[in-house]
Amino acid sequence: MIKINLVREGRAVRGGGAVQAATPSVAAAQASAAANVNNIIIIAFLIAAAVAAGAYWFIMKGKLTNAQEQVTSKQAEAQKLEAIIKDVEAYQKRKDSLQKRIDLINQLKQNQKGPVRVLDRISQDLPDLVWLDRMSMGGGAVSIVGRGLNPNAIANFVDNIKNDPMFEEPELGSVTLVSANPLIYTFDMSFHFTYAPKPGEATGTAGATTTAGATTTTQGATPGGRKP
């Protein structure tokens, strides 16, 4: 005769149903936990991204501020340099203007000294027995009308002018006998002058540039000066 324990089998059946009922709850809890972890990871990633973006923004803002400060500093330096350049240009203009005035004054002084120097050199070149009746000077040229007691004395005067480094080659005009007792000859001569010595020659008087100055006329100069 076979006996079957229905009570134990019923309990077993009821216990199996409980296990099957509990399994969906555990799965749901695990799914919820995984979702929470994912949310936490996403939130952490967003926070990190926000922090990185904020740090990047602050860094770029600092660089931009530094660049703006450098630009402002460079502009201030440029303005200072521009002011200095203007001052230098104004100083240079004043210097050039002053130099032109100085050069003009020196030129005027030289022009004033020029005729005196020419007269002095001619008087040194004038030998005995020769004197000047009239002399005119202008445009860098000298014209002389004079008298001499003999042609040799007049020739000596011409040679003295020729050998003087201040004067160019003289041109002797006519030599005319105007008095037989005593013997007196008239002559005229012209030549150009320069305040600078001729190349290769020296002079005891300081040189300068050739000047076309005012006309000077001398009459009645007596004989004298350097002898040949």
Residue, then its C-alpha position, 0 to 999 in steps of 0.5 A: m500500500i502506497k502512502i503519499n504525504l500531501v501536507r509536505e508536498g503542499r508546503a513545498v508547492r507553497g514555498g516554491g511560489a514564495v521564492q518565485a514571488a520574491t525574485p521580481s522584487v530583487a530584480a527591481a531593486q537591482a535595476s533601481a540601484a543601477a539606475n541610481v549609479n548611472n544618475i550619479i555618474i552623469i551628475a558627477f560628469l556634469i559637475a566636472a564639466a561645469v567645473a572645467a568650463g568655469a576654470y577655462w572661463f576664468i583662465m581665458k578671462g585672466k589672459l584677456t585681462n592681461a592682454q588688455e592691460q598690455v595693450t593699454s600699457k603699450q598705448a601709453e608708451a606709444q603716446k609718450l614716445e610720440a610726444i618725445i618724437k615731437d619734442v625731438e622734431a621741434y628741437q631739430k627744427r629750432k636747431d636748423s633754424l638757429q644754424k641757418r642764422i649762424d651761417l648767415i651771420n658768418q657769411l655777412k661777417q665774411n662779406q664785410k671782411g672780404p673787401v677789406r682783405v682784398l684792399d689789404r692784399i692789393s696794397q701789399d702787392l702794390p710796388d713803389l712807383v705805382w699808385l692807384d687812381r680808382m678801384s672798383m670791386g663787385g661780382g668777384a672781380v676787381s677793376i683798377v685804374g692807376r699810374g706808374l712812373n715807368p712801365n717796369a713798375i707797372a709790370n711788377f705790379v701785374d706780376n705781384i697780382k698774378n702770383d698772389p694766391m687770392f687773385e686770378e690771372p690779371e688782364l692788363g689793358s692799355v699802358t699810356l704815357v700821359s706825361a713826359n716830364p716827369l714820366i707818368y704812365t696810366f694803366d688799367m687792369s682787371f682780375h677776379f679774386t677768391y678768399a680761398p687759396k688756390p690749390g697747392e698754394a698757401t696764404g697767410t690769410a684765412g680762406a673762405t668761399t668766393t663772394a660776390g660782394a658790394t662794389t668798393t671804389t678807391q681813388g687816389a691810392t698812393p704808391g707803396g706796399r710790397k716790392p717785387 
